[in-house]
């Protein structure tokens, strides 16, 4: 029985490793092309890189203002992540309370999730313009300062905390703000990690919004730099792929750092009764 | 030791910052823009008084930037290079042109001494 079970586990793992390998092939191909100058359409394709080198990354660093784009992306992502944690935690806590119109607010949030960002981009642009935030870091971060999915992640995490704990904190004289900061947030690390990862990835990869509201090349972020790079150096596949790797690396790094809490944060709401 | 210090969110960024600082320190002491090398003929003898041309890359083109002449031992030297992707070529009246050698640097103005000399295919008389 034990042998059969072990064999089943091995088979399951082998299948999972196989599927993972297939899903990682595109990433491997991007990385392989980044460290060579091979033509991606070459036939027959080579599985292993021939004479790999890292000079494509050096080209990317110097041929376009990569450090500037990187700085812009880091600043915008930092604003987005910080605001997401603060605003979503507040909204999530409010939604754990009973108040008149709560159902309507929840319905409004859920229905807003159905509307694609492209459909609301003109009003978003006009509001940002009226606020004088065009071509600024806050303007770049503006549409992602709070996201509905992440509000629900916090709501699920806060609802999982026993009410008696919140009541005890209130009896001890803690204000609502301090209950969030001192009691609920330390018990919701998985939700915070999920917010960090999702907010970071969304802001890091944003293309359309930065394209619309930036006026100067010095305010552009990495995805816009990638498009600009493509228009400059259309025949240098290796450098282009190196750029793609450099754009992808920070978000993969953040995901790997917060992976455990991220998965826990996403699934905690799913298993709640 | 406080828990916030022994945490991957602290350790990894600190390690990363240390690496970046170390790399920048290395760059700061090696970015003199000095390029040195030798020019030899087909059988490895030094070629004196050859002209060595330095081309640097701007996007897709390589443009001539500097010229230098080799000494009695076939050595040449460029100063003030501020690029990271270069080509070098030697010319002399008797031997024609050497192959054009691509030189890739890890950062702009990196000091470098070519391990392999620029080589003409012909021989000196």
Interface residues (C-beta under 8 A of the other chain):
Chain A: X53 X55 X58 X59 X62 X63 X232 X233 X235 X236 X257
Chain B: X8 X9 X12 X59 X60 X84 X85 X104 X105 X106 X107 X108
